[in-house]
Amino acid sequence: MAYLIFLGGVIVGSIGSCIISRITSGHGYFTVMPYSDDEISVDEGFYSVKVSLPKDVKLVNKDRIILHKSDSHK
């Protein structure tokens, strides 16, 4: 019986922390592209990172910004 109570607490706690994390964080997207300058070779490992964030999210009130990789520039 104690095992079931413990397991239920773990499940409720996990769901609760996911909901709180979702509410207190903003979400956006990023893309990584090789640097295309003629002076710097692609073999040197330089990349350009572009970040896009939605305008309707108030980022000042958010604790974190979670960036997801955008697959639109493959």
PyMOL Python script that loads the backbone (N, CA, C, O; Angstrom):
from pymol import cmd

cmd.read_pdbstr("""\
ATOM      1  N   MET A   1       0.816  -1.191   0.000  1.00  0.00           N
ATOM      2  CA  MET A   1       0.000   0.000   0.000  1.00  0.00           C
ATOM      3  C   MET A   1       0.866   1.264   0.000  1.00  0.00           C
ATOM      4  O   MET A   1       0.562   2.233  -0.696  1.00  0.00           O
ATOM      5  N   ALA A   2       1.934   1.244   0.779  1.00  0.00           N
ATOM      6  CA  ALA A   2       2.826   2.405   0.822  1.00  0.00           C
ATOM      7  C   ALA A   2       3.488   2.620  -0.532  1.00  0.00           C
ATOM      8  O   ALA A   2       3.752   3.756  -0.925  1.00  0.00           O
ATOM      9  N   TYR A   3       3.756   1.530  -1.243  1.00  0.00           N
ATOM     10  CA  TYR A   3       4.364   1.636  -2.579  1.00  0.00           C
ATOM     11  C   TYR A   3       3.426   2.343  -3.548  1.00  0.00           C
ATOM     12  O   TYR A   3       3.874   3.163  -4.349  1.00  0.00           O
ATOM     13  N   LEU A   4       2.130   2.038  -3.488  1.00  0.00           N
ATOM     14  CA  LEU A   4       1.165   2.691  -4.372  1.00  0.00           C
ATOM     15  C   LEU A   4       1.024   4.171  -4.058  1.00  0.00           C
ATOM     16  O   LEU A   4       0.882   4.984  -4.971  1.00  0.00           O
ATOM     17  N   ILE A   5       1.059   4.530  -2.790  1.00  0.00           N
ATOM     18  CA  ILE A   5       0.997   5.943  -2.401  1.00  0.00           C
ATOM     19  C   ILE A   5       2.237   6.679  -2.896  1.00  0.00           C
ATOM     20  O   ILE A   5       2.144   7.797  -3.401  1.00  0.00           O
ATOM     21  N   PHE A   6       3.404   6.042  -2.748  1.00  0.00           N
ATOM     22  CA  PHE A   6       4.645   6.641  -3.239  1.00  0.00           C
ATOM     23  C   PHE A   6       4.601   6.819  -4.748  1.00  0.00           C
ATOM     24  O   PHE A   6       4.958   7.881  -5.258  1.00  0.00           O
ATOM     25  N   LEU A   7       4.165   5.787  -5.468  1.00  0.00           N
ATOM     26  CA  LEU A   7       4.091   5.848  -6.923  1.00  0.00           C
ATOM     27  C   LEU A   7       3.099   6.919  -7.377  1.00  0.00           C
ATOM     28  O   LEU A   7       3.361   7.639  -8.340  1.00  0.00           O
ATOM     29  N   GLY A   8       1.967   7.025  -6.688  1.00  0.00           N
ATOM     30  CA  GLY A   8       1.003   8.070  -7.025  1.00  0.00           C
ATOM     31  C   GLY A   8       1.566   9.458  -6.788  1.00  0.00           C
ATOM     32  O   GLY A   8       1.313  10.370  -7.574  1.00  0.00           O
ATOM     33  N   GLY A   9       2.330   9.632  -5.709  1.00  0.00           N
ATOM     34  CA  GLY A   9       2.962  10.925  -5.443  1.00  0.00           C
ATOM     35  C   GLY A   9       3.985  11.297  -6.492  1.00  0.00           C
ATOM     36  O   GLY A   9       4.096  12.462  -6.874  1.00  0.00           O
ATOM     37  N   VAL A  10       4.736  10.309  -6.962  1.00  0.00           N
ATOM     38  CA  VAL A  10       5.728  10.567  -8.006  1.00  0.00           C
ATOM     39  C   VAL A  10       5.037  10.997  -9.292  1.00  0.00           C
ATOM     40  O   VAL A  10       5.487  11.930  -9.957  1.00  0.00           O
ATOM     41  N   ILE A  11       3.950  10.324  -9.644  1.00  0.00           N
ATOM     42  CA  ILE A  11       3.231  10.663 -10.881  1.00  0.00           C
ATOM     43  C   ILE A  11       2.588  12.049 -10.780  1.00  0.00           C
ATOM     44  O   ILE A  11       2.695  12.847 -11.711  1.00  0.00           O
ATOM     45  N   VAL A  12       1.929  12.338  -9.669  1.00  0.00           N
ATOM     46  CA  VAL A  12       1.292  13.650  -9.491  1.00  0.00           C
ATOM     47  C   VAL A  12       2.350  14.756  -9.453  1.00  0.00           C
ATOM     48  O   VAL A  12       2.142  15.828 -10.021  1.00  0.00           O
ATOM     49  N   GLY A  13       3.472  14.507  -8.795  1.00  0.00           N
ATOM     50  CA  GLY A  13       4.549  15.496  -8.739  1.00  0.00           C
ATOM     51  C   GLY A  13       5.163  15.761 -10.099  1.00  0.00           C
ATOM     52  O   GLY A  13       5.485  16.906 -10.416  1.00  0.00           O
ATOM     53  N   SER A  14       5.333  14.723 -10.910  1.00  0.00           N
ATOM     54  CA  SER A  14       5.892  14.894 -12.258  1.00  0.00           C
ATOM     55  C   SER A  14       4.958  15.703 -13.140  1.00  0.00           C
ATOM     56  O   SER A  14       5.396  16.602 -13.859  1.00  0.00           O
ATOM     57  N   ILE A  15       3.685  15.389 -13.086  1.00  0.00           N
ATOM     58  CA  ILE A  15       2.716  16.130 -13.892  1.00  0.00           C
ATOM     59  C   ILE A  15       2.638  17.583 -13.426  1.00  0.00           C
ATOM     60  O   ILE A  15       2.584  18.497 -14.249  1.00  0.00           O
ATOM     61  N   GLY A  16       2.633  17.797 -12.132  1.00  0.00           N
ATOM     62  CA  GLY A  16       2.581  19.162 -11.599  1.00  0.00           C
ATOM     63  C   GLY A  16       3.799  19.980 -11.978  1.00  0.00           C
ATOM     64  O   GLY A  16       3.668  21.152 -12.329  1.00  0.00           O
ATOM     65  N   SER A  17       4.986  19.384 -11.913  1.00  0.00           N
ATOM     66  CA  SER A  17       6.188  20.134 -12.276  1.00  0.00           C
ATOM     67  C   SER A  17       6.229  20.440 -13.768  1.00  0.00           C
ATOM     68  O   SER A  17       6.735  21.490 -14.162  1.00  0.00           O
ATOM     69  N   CYS A  18       5.710  19.551 -14.601  1.00  0.00           N
ATOM     70  CA  CYS A  18       5.648  19.831 -16.047  1.00  0.00           C
ATOM     71  C   CYS A  18       4.705  20.994 -16.342  1.00  0.00           C
ATOM     72  O   CYS A  18       5.002  21.841 -17.184  1.00  0.00           O
ATOM     73  N   ILE A  19       3.582  21.033 -15.656  1.00  0.00           N
ATOM     74  CA  ILE A  19       2.621  22.119 -15.864  1.00  0.00           C
ATOM     75  C   ILE A  19       3.203  23.449 -15.404  1.00  0.00           C
ATOM     76  O   ILE A  19       3.065  24.457 -16.097  1.00  0.00           O
ATOM     77  N   ILE A  20       3.845  23.462 -14.253  1.00  0.00           N
ATOM     78  CA  ILE A  20       4.451  24.702 -13.738  1.00  0.00           C
ATOM     79  C   ILE A  20       5.582  25.158 -14.649  1.00  0.00           C
ATOM     80  O   ILE A  20       5.725  26.354 -14.902  1.00  0.00           O
ATOM     81  N   SER A  21       6.382  24.230 -15.141  1.00  0.00           N
ATOM     82  CA  SER A  21       7.472  24.581 -16.056  1.00  0.00           C
ATOM     83  C   SER A  21       6.924  25.167 -17.353  1.00  0.00           C
ATOM     84  O   SER A  21       7.505  26.104 -17.901  1.00  0.00           O
ATOM     85  N   ARG A  22       5.823  24.630 -17.845  1.00  0.00           N
ATOM     86  CA  ARG A  22       5.209  25.106 -19.082  1.00  0.00           C
ATOM     87  C   ARG A  22       4.680  26.533 -18.911  1.00  0.00           C
ATOM     88  O   ARG A  22       4.773  27.348 -19.828  1.00  0.00           O
ATOM     89  N   ILE A  23       4.125  26.828 -17.733  1.00  0.00           N
ATOM     90  CA  ILE A  23       3.550  28.147 -17.477  1.00  0.00           C
ATOM     91  C   ILE A  23       4.639  29.202 -17.284  1.00  0.00           C
ATOM     92  O   ILE A  23       4.489  30.331 -17.750  1.00  0.00           O
ATOM     93  N   THR A  24       5.725  28.852 -16.609  1.00  0.00           N
ATOM     94  CA  THR A  24       6.744  29.841 -16.257  1.00  0.00           C
ATOM     95  C   THR A  24       7.857  29.980 -17.295  1.00  0.00           C
ATOM     96  O   THR A  24       8.854  30.651 -17.029  1.00  0.00           O
ATOM     97  N   SER A  25       7.713  29.364 -18.467  1.00  0.00           N
ATOM     98  CA  SER A  25       8.768  29.474 -19.471  1.00  0.00           C
ATOM     99  C   SER A  25       8.184  29.902 -20.812  1.00  0.00           C
ATOM    100  O   SER A  25       7.035  29.600 -21.134  1.00  0.00           O
ATOM    101  N   GLY A  26       9.006  30.617 -21.590  1.00  0.00           N
ATOM    102  CA  GLY A  26       8.640  31.008 -22.942  1.00  0.00           C
ATOM    103  C   GLY A  26       9.292  30.061 -23.928  1.00  0.00           C
ATOM    104  O   GLY A  26      10.342  29.488 -23.636  1.00  0.00           O
ATOM    105  N   HIS A  27       8.692  29.891 -25.082  1.00  0.00           N
ATOM    106  CA  HIS A  27       9.207  28.969 -26.073  1.00  0.00           C
ATOM    107  C   HIS A  27       9.505  29.706 -27.374  1.00  0.00           C
ATOM    108  O   HIS A  27       8.792  30.636 -27.751  1.00  0.00           O
ATOM    109  N   GLY A  28      10.573  29.277 -28.057  1.00  0.00           N
ATOM    110  CA  GLY A  28      10.958  29.856 -29.329  1.00  0.00           C
ATOM    111  C   GLY A  28      11.670  28.818 -30.167  1.00  0.00           C
ATOM    112  O   GLY A  28      11.715  27.644 -29.801  1.00  0.00           O
ATOM    113  N   TYR A  29      12.226  29.242 -31.289  1.00  0.00           N
ATOM    114  CA  TYR A  29      12.900  28.341 -32.213  1.00  0.00           C
ATOM    115  C   TYR A  29      14.269  28.883 -32.586  1.00  0.00           C
ATOM    116  O   TYR A  29      14.490  30.093 -32.561  1.00  0.00           O
ATOM    117  N   PHE A  30      15.189  27.991 -32.931  1.00  0.00           N
ATOM    118  CA  PHE A  30      16.498  28.410 -33.403  1.00  0.00           C
ATOM    119  C   PHE A  30      16.904  27.573 -34.603  1.00  0.00           C
ATOM    120  O   PHE A  30      16.470  26.432 -34.762  1.00  0.00           O
ATOM    121  N   THR A  31      17.751  28.166 -35.452  1.00  0.00           N
ATOM    122  CA  THR A  31      18.330  27.458 -36.587  1.00  0.00           C
ATOM    123  C   THR A  31      19.840  27.678 -36.572  1.00  0.00           C
ATOM    124  O   THR A  31      20.317  28.749 -36.198  1.00  0.00           O
ATOM    125  N   VAL A  32      20.575  26.668 -36.977  1.00  0.00           N
ATOM    126  CA  VAL A  32      22.032  26.738 -37.042  1.00  0.00           C
ATOM    127  C   VAL A  32      22.425  26.546 -38.498  1.00  0.00           C
ATOM    128  O   VAL A  32      22.059  25.555 -39.130  1.00  0.00           O
ATOM    129  N   MET A  33      23.185  27.519 -39.027  1.00  0.00           N
ATOM    130  CA  MET A  33      23.624  27.459 -40.422  1.00  0.00           C
ATOM    131  C   MET A  33      25.121  27.709 -40.466  1.00  0.00           C
ATOM    132  O   MET A  33      25.632  28.506 -39.679  1.00  0.00           O
ATOM    133  N   PRO A  34      25.843  27.043 -41.376  1.00  0.00           N
ATOM    134  CA  PRO A  34      27.280  27.317 -41.500  1.00  0.00           C
ATOM    135  C   PRO A  34      27.525  28.772 -41.890  1.00  0.00           C
ATOM    136  O   PRO A  34      26.774  29.352 -42.673  1.00  0.00           O
ATOM    137  N   TYR A  35      28.581  29.347 -41.335  1.00  0.00           N
ATOM    138  CA  TYR A  35      28.926  30.736 -41.620  1.00  0.00           C
ATOM    139  C   TYR A  35      29.337  30.836 -43.081  1.00  0.00           C
ATOM    140  O   TYR A  35      30.174  30.055 -43.534  1.00  0.00           O
ATOM    141  N   SER A  36      28.769  31.775 -43.831  1.00  0.00           N
ATOM    142  CA  SER A  36      28.983  31.826 -45.274  1.00  0.00           C
ATOM    143  C   SER A  36      29.915  32.948 -45.712  1.00  0.00           C
ATOM    144  O   SER A  36      29.820  33.408 -46.850  1.00  0.00           O
ATOM    145  N   ASP A  37      30.809  33.400 -44.844  1.00  0.00           N
ATOM    146  CA  ASP A  37      31.759  34.440 -45.214  1.00  0.00           C
ATOM    147  C   ASP A  37      32.919  33.812 -45.986  1.00  0.00           C
ATOM    148  O   ASP A  37      33.361  32.712 -45.653  1.00  0.00           O
ATOM    149  N   ASP A  38      33.416  34.508 -47.020  1.00  0.00           N
ATOM    150  CA  ASP A  38      34.503  33.962 -47.832  1.00  0.00           C
ATOM    151  C   ASP A  38      35.816  33.888 -47.063  1.00  0.00           C
ATOM    152  O   ASP A  38      36.663  33.047 -47.363  1.00  0.00           O
ATOM    153  N   GLU A  39      35.993  34.762 -46.072  1.00  0.00           N
ATOM    154  CA  GLU A  39      37.242  34.776 -45.321  1.00  0.00           C
ATOM    155  C   GLU A  39      37.355  33.594 -44.360  1.00  0.00           C
ATOM    156  O   GLU A  39      38.459  33.155 -44.040  1.00  0.00           O
ATOM    157  N   ILE A  40      36.230  33.087 -43.907  1.00  0.00           N
ATOM    158  CA  ILE A  40      36.237  31.996 -42.935  1.00  0.00           C
ATOM    159  C   ILE A  40      35.720  30.742 -43.617  1.00  0.00           C
ATOM    160  O   ILE A  40      34.624  30.740 -44.178  1.00  0.00           O
ATOM    161  N   SER A  41      36.486  29.702 -43.570  1.00  0.00           N
ATOM    162  CA  SER A  41      36.118  28.434 -44.186  1.00  0.00           C
ATOM    163  C   SER A  41      35.082  27.710 -43.329  1.00  0.00           C
ATOM    164  O   SER A  41      35.065  27.861 -42.107  1.00  0.00           O
ATOM    165  N   VAL A  42      34.220  26.923 -43.972  1.00  0.00           N
ATOM    166  CA  VAL A  42      33.221  26.131 -43.255  1.00  0.00           C
ATOM    167  C   VAL A  42      33.907  25.057 -42.421  1.00  0.00           C
ATOM    168  O   VAL A  42      33.363  24.623 -41.406  1.00  0.00           O
ATOM    169  N   ASP A  43      35.096  24.623 -42.836  1.00  0.00           N
ATOM    170  CA  ASP A  43      35.820  23.581 -42.121  1.00  0.00           C
ATOM    171  C   ASP A  43      36.297  24.043 -40.748  1.00  0.00           C
ATOM    172  O   ASP A  43      36.630  23.206 -39.908  1.00  0.00           O
ATOM    173  N   GLU A  44      36.339  25.353 -40.496  1.00  0.00           N
ATOM    174  CA  GLU A  44      36.818  25.859 -39.220  1.00  0.00           C
ATOM    175  C   GLU A  44      35.761  25.746 -38.122  1.00  0.00           C
ATOM    176  O   GLU A  44      36.077  25.960 -36.952  1.00  0.00           O
ATOM    177  N   GLY A  45      34.538  25.421 -38.460  1.00  0.00           N
ATOM    178  CA  GLY A  45      33.513  25.180 -37.456  1.00  0.00           C
ATOM    179  C   GLY A  45      32.750  26.397 -36.987  1.00  0.00           C
ATOM    180  O   GLY A  45      32.192  26.369 -35.890  1.00  0.00           O
ATOM    181  N   PHE A  46      32.699  27.467 -37.764  1.00  0.00           N
ATOM    182  CA  PHE A  46      31.931  28.644 -37.379  1.00  0.00           C
ATOM    183  C   PHE A  46      30.514  28.531 -37.932  1.00  0.00           C
ATOM    184  O   PHE A  46      30.314  28.185 -39.097  1.00  0.00           O
ATOM    185  N   TYR A  47      29.543  28.825 -37.086  1.00  0.00           N
ATOM    186  CA  TYR A  47      28.149  28.721 -37.485  1.00  0.00           C
ATOM    187  C   TYR A  47      27.396  29.977 -37.088  1.00  0.00           C
ATOM    188  O   TYR A  47      27.773  30.672 -36.145  1.00  0.00           O
ATOM    189  N   SER A  48      26.339  30.255 -37.811  1.00  0.00           N
ATOM    190  CA  SER A  48      25.444  31.359 -37.504  1.00  0.00           C
ATOM    191  C   SER A  48      24.199  30.782 -36.837  1.00  0.00           C
ATOM    192  O   SER A  48      23.617  29.819 -37.336  1.00  0.00           O
ATOM    193  N   VAL A  49      23.792  31.363 -35.721  1.00  0.00           N
ATOM    194  CA  VAL A  49      22.614  30.896 -34.996  1.00  0.00           C
ATOM    195  C   VAL A  49      21.556  31.992 -35.057  1.00  0.00           C
ATOM    196  O   VAL A  49      21.807  33.131 -34.666  1.00  0.00           O
ATOM    197  N   LYS A  50      20.372  31.638 -35.551  1.00  0.00           N
ATOM    198  CA  LYS A  50      19.268  32.583 -35.637  1.00  0.00           C
ATOM    199  C   LYS A  50      18.171  32.122 -34.700  1.00  0.00           C
ATOM    200  O   LYS A  50      17.771  30.958 -34.714  1.00  0.00           O
ATOM    201  N   VAL A  51      17.685  33.050 -33.882  1.00  0.00           N
ATOM    202  CA  VAL A  51      16.664  32.752 -32.874  1.00  0.00           C
ATOM    203  C   VAL A  51      15.398  33.515 -33.233  1.00  0.00           C
ATOM    204  O   VAL A  51      15.453  34.696 -33.576  1.00  0.00           O
ATOM    205  N   SER A  52      14.258  32.835 -33.151  1.00  0.00           N
ATOM    206  CA  SER A  52      12.972  33.511 -33.365  1.00  0.00           C
ATOM    207  C   SER A  52      12.066  33.228 -32.172  1.00  0.00           C
ATOM    208  O   SER A  52      11.912  32.089 -31.732  1.00  0.00           O
ATOM    209  N   LEU A  53      11.473  34.307 -31.668  1.00  0.00           N
ATOM    210  CA  LEU A  53      10.577  34.226 -30.515  1.00  0.00           C
ATOM    211  C   LEU A  53       9.237  34.833 -30.902  1.00  0.00           C
ATOM    212  O   LEU A  53       9.195  35.819 -31.637  1.00  0.00           O
ATOM    213  N   PRO A  54       8.141  34.256 -30.417  1.00  0.00           N
ATOM    214  CA  PRO A  54       6.827  34.827 -30.738  1.00  0.00           C
ATOM    215  C   PRO A  54       6.638  36.179 -30.063  1.00  0.00           C
ATOM    216  O   PRO A  54       7.150  36.409 -28.967  1.00  0.00           O
ATOM    217  N   LYS A  55       5.899  37.073 -30.719  1.00  0.00           N
ATOM    218  CA  LYS A  55       5.702  38.421 -30.184  1.00  0.00           C
ATOM    219  C   LYS A  55       4.682  38.470 -29.060  1.00  0.00           C
ATOM    220  O   LYS A  55       4.738  39.370 -28.222  1.00  0.00           O
ATOM    221  N   ASP A  56       3.763  37.534 -29.022  1.00  0.00           N
ATOM    222  CA  ASP A  56       2.676  37.620 -28.048  1.00  0.00           C
ATOM    223  C   ASP A  56       3.057  37.130 -26.654  1.00  0.00           C
ATOM    224  O   ASP A  56       2.264  37.277 -25.725  1.00  0.00           O
ATOM    225  N   VAL A  57       4.246  36.551 -26.479  1.00  0.00           N
ATOM    226  CA  VAL A  57       4.678  36.059 -25.173  1.00  0.00           C
ATOM    227  C   VAL A  57       5.403  37.179 -24.436  1.00  0.00           C
ATOM    228  O   VAL A  57       6.309  37.801 -24.990  1.00  0.00           O
ATOM    229  N   LYS A  58       5.014  37.439 -23.200  1.00  0.00           N
ATOM    230  CA  LYS A  58       5.677  38.456 -22.388  1.00  0.00           C
ATOM    231  C   LYS A  58       6.906  37.835 -21.738  1.00  0.00           C
ATOM    232  O   LYS A  58       6.812  37.240 -20.664  1.00  0.00           O
ATOM    233  N   LEU A  59       8.048  37.972 -22.385  1.00  0.00           N
ATOM    234  CA  LEU A  59       9.271  37.314 -21.925  1.00  0.00           C
ATOM    235  C   LEU A  59       9.826  37.916 -20.643  1.00  0.00           C
ATOM    236  O   LEU A  59      10.624  37.276 -19.958  1.00  0.00           O
ATOM    237  N   VAL A  60       9.421  39.124 -20.309  1.00  0.00           N
ATOM    238  CA  VAL A  60       9.898  39.750 -19.077  1.00  0.00           C
ATOM    239  C   VAL A  60       9.393  38.973 -17.860  1.00  0.00           C
ATOM    240  O   VAL A  60      10.090  38.888 -16.849  1.00  0.00           O
ATOM    241  N   ASN A  61       8.211  38.417 -17.946  1.00  0.00           N
ATOM    242  CA  ASN A  61       7.606  37.700 -16.824  1.00  0.00           C
ATOM    243  C   ASN A  61       7.995  36.225 -16.776  1.00  0.00           C
ATOM    244  O   ASN A  61       7.569  35.520 -15.862  1.00  0.00           O
ATOM    245  N   LYS A  62       8.777  35.743 -17.711  1.00  0.00           N
ATOM    246  CA  LYS A  62       9.125  34.329 -17.778  1.00  0.00           C
ATOM    247  C   LYS A  62      10.457  34.066 -17.089  1.00  0.00           C
ATOM    248  O   LYS A  62      11.362  34.900 -17.132  1.00  0.00           O
ATOM    249  N   ASP A  63      10.575  32.899 -16.452  1.00  0.00           N
ATOM    250  CA  ASP A  63      11.810  32.511 -15.783  1.00  0.00           C
ATOM    251  C   ASP A  63      12.832  31.938 -16.762  1.00  0.00           C
ATOM    252  O   ASP A  63      14.037  32.120 -16.586  1.00  0.00           O
ATOM    253  N   ARG A  64      12.351  31.248 -17.790  1.00  0.00           N
ATOM    254  CA  ARG A  64      13.225  30.582 -18.752  1.00  0.00           C
ATOM    255  C   ARG A  64      12.697  30.769 -20.163  1.00  0.00           C
ATOM    256  O   ARG A  64      11.510  31.016 -20.372  1.00  0.00           O
ATOM    257  N   ILE A  65      13.598  30.649 -21.124  1.00  0.00           N
ATOM    258  CA  ILE A  65      13.219  30.611 -22.533  1.00  0.00           C
ATOM    259  C   ILE A  65      13.747  29.291 -23.079  1.00  0.00           C
ATOM    260  O   ILE A  65      14.953  29.045 -23.071  1.00  0.00           O
ATOM    261  N   ILE A  66      12.848  28.454 -23.549  1.00  0.00           N
ATOM    262  CA  ILE A  66      13.217  27.145 -24.086  1.00  0.00           C
ATOM    263  C   ILE A  66      13.201  27.248 -25.599  1.00  0.00           C
ATOM    264  O   ILE A  66      12.183  27.604 -26.193  1.00  0.00           O
ATOM    265  N   LEU A  67      14.326  26.938 -26.223  1.00  0.00           N
ATOM    266  CA  LEU A  67      14.443  27.012 -27.673  1.00  0.00           C
ATOM    267  C   LEU A  67      14.391  25.609 -28.260  1.00  0.00           C
ATOM    268  O   LEU A  67      15.074  24.698 -27.791  1.00  0.00           O
ATOM    269  N   HIS A  68      13.561  25.447 -29.303  1.00  0.00           N
ATOM    270  CA  HIS A  68      13.427  24.189 -30.016  1.00  0.00           C
ATOM    271  C   HIS A  68      14.080  24.355 -31.381  1.00  0.00           C
ATOM    272  O   HIS A  68      14.001  25.427 -31.979  1.00  0.00           O
ATOM    273  N   LYS A  69      14.719  23.310 -31.875  1.00  0.00           N
ATOM    274  CA  LYS A  69      15.379  23.388 -33.176  1.00  0.00           C
ATOM    275  C   LYS A  69      14.333  23.415 -34.287  1.00  0.00           C
ATOM    276  O   LYS A  69      13.447  22.563 -34.353  1.00  0.00           O
ATOM    277  N   SER A  70      14.458  24.400 -35.145  1.00  0.00           N
ATOM    278  CA  SER A  70      13.537  24.545 -36.271  1.00  0.00           C
ATOM    279  C   SER A  70      14.088  23.766 -37.446  1.00  0.00           C
ATOM    280  O   SER A  70      15.262  23.893 -37.791  1.00  0.00           O
ATOM    281  N   ASP A  71      13.235  22.956 -38.061  1.00  0.00           N
ATOM    282  CA  ASP A  71      13.647  22.153 -39.208  1.00  0.00           C
ATOM    283  C   ASP A  71      13.253  22.791 -40.535  1.00  0.00           C
ATOM    284  O   ASP A  71      13.290  22.124 -41.569  1.00  0.00           O
ATOM    285  N   SER A  72      12.881  24.052 -40.529  1.00  0.00           N
ATOM    286  CA  SER A  72      12.374  24.691 -41.738  1.00  0.00           C
ATOM    287  C   SER A  72      13.486  25.065 -42.726  1.00  0.00           C
ATOM    288  O   SER A  72      13.194  25.346 -43.888  1.00  0.00           O
ATOM    289  N   HIS A  73      14.759  25.074 -42.288  1.00  0.00           N
ATOM    290  CA  HIS A  73      15.843  25.487 -43.187  1.00  0.00           C
ATOM    291  C   HIS A  73      16.740  24.330 -43.582  1.00  0.00           C
ATOM    292  O   HIS A  73      17.945  24.524 -43.737  1.00  0.00           O
ATOM    293  N   LYS A  74      16.200  23.140 -43.749  1.00  0.00           N
ATOM    294  CA  LYS A  74      17.042  21.995 -44.131  1.00  0.00           C
ATOM    295  C   LYS A  74      17.425  22.059 -45.580  1.00  0.00           C
ATOM    296  O   LYS A  74      18.131  21.179 -46.072  1.00  0.00           O
TER     297      LYS A  74
END
""", "prot")
cmd.dss("prot")
cmd.show_as("cartoon", "prot")
cmd.util.cbc("prot")
cmd.orient("prot")
